[in-house]
Amino acid sequence: MQKEASSLNQSLGQLVKQIRAESMDQSELAVRVGLSRNTISAIENGKAVNSEALFAVLAQLNLLQPITAVVEQQLAQFNNQPQKKQRKQRKANPELSNDF
């Protein structure tokens, strides 16, 4: 799992770098999304960053919509599956009075 996440970070970083380089430098992208240039560099180098920072960069570069579509599709499939029966919950412990 760790390896998959690292590989995905690397791939997204390369994609961000290629798309960003077509129209702006790291500093301009950083200003547009309200992040530091170091954070943009970390994303492009496949380093782990805050998910909100990554999503902001992907949205700015119009790369977030395809990811959102996949997530929404998976969620819809999950929501359409029959739900497992919930276990009965224990009865709450009766409240004891403090009359000592």
C-alpha positions in Angstrom: 0.0 0.0 0.0 2.8 2.4 0.9 4.5 1.7 -2.4 1.3 2.3 -4.3 0.8 5.7 -2.6 4.4 6.6 -3.3 4.1 5.6 -7.0 0.9 7.6 -7.3 2.6 10.7 -5.7 5.4 10.4 -8.3 3.0 10.0 -11.2 0.8 12.9 -10.1 3.9 15.0 -9.5 5.2 14.4 -13.0 1.8 15.2 -14.5 1.5 18.4 -12.5 5.0 19.5 -13.5 4.4 18.8 -17.2 1.0 20.6 -17.3 2.2 23.5 -15.1 5.4 24.1 -17.2 3.3 24.7 -20.3 1.8 27.9 -19.0 3.6 29.1 -15.8 6.5 28.6 -13.4 6.3 27.2 -9.9 6.1 30.6 -8.3 3.1 31.7 -10.3 1.3 28.5 -9.5 2.1 28.9 -5.9 0.6 32.4 -5.8 -2.5 31.3 -7.7 -3.3 28.5 -5.2 -2.0 30.2 -2.0 0.9 27.8 -1.4 4.6 28.2 -1.1 6.9 27.4 -4.1 8.5 24.7 -1.9 5.1 23.0 -1.6 4.7 23.1 -5.4 8.2 21.7 -5.8 7.4 18.9 -3.3 4.3 17.9 -5.2 6.2 17.9 -8.5 8.9 15.7 -6.9 6.4 13.2 -5.6 6.8 14.0 -2.0 3.9 13.5 0.5 2.0 16.8 1.0 -1.3 17.8 2.6 -4.2 16.5 0.5 -5.9 19.9 0.4 -2.7 21.4 -1.1 -2.5 18.7 -3.7 -6.2 19.0 -4.6 -5.8 22.8 -4.9 -3.0 22.4 -7.4 -4.8 19.7 -9.3 -7.9 22.0 -9.5 -5.9 25.0 -10.7 -4.5 22.9 -13.5 -7.9 21.4 -14.4 -6.7 17.9 -13.3 -9.1 17.4 -10.4 -12.3 16.7 -12.3 -11.4 13.3 -13.7 -10.3 12.1 -10.3 -13.5 13.5 -8.7 -15.5 11.6 -11.4 -13.9 8.3 -10.5 -14.4 8.8 -6.8 -18.1 9.7 -7.3 -18.6 6.7 -9.5 -17.1 4.4 -6.9 -19.1 6.0 -4.2 -22.3 5.5 -6.2 -21.6 1.9 -6.8 -20.9 1.4 -3.1 -24.2 3.2 -2.1 -26.2 1.0 -4.5 -25.0 -2.2 -2.8 -27.3 -3.8 -0.3 -26.3 -2.8 3.2 -25.1 -5.3 5.7 -27.3 -5.8 8.7 -26.3 -3.7 11.6 -25.6 -5.5 14.9 -28.0 -4.8 17.6 -26.6 -2.3 20.0 -26.4 -3.0 23.6 -28.9 -1.5 25.9 -27.5 1.5 27.6 -26.5 1.0 31.2 -29.2 2.4 33.5 -28.2 5.7 35.0 -27.4 5.3 38.7 -28.4 8.0 41.2 -25.8 9.6 43.4 -27.8 9.2 46.6 -25.2 8.1 49.0 
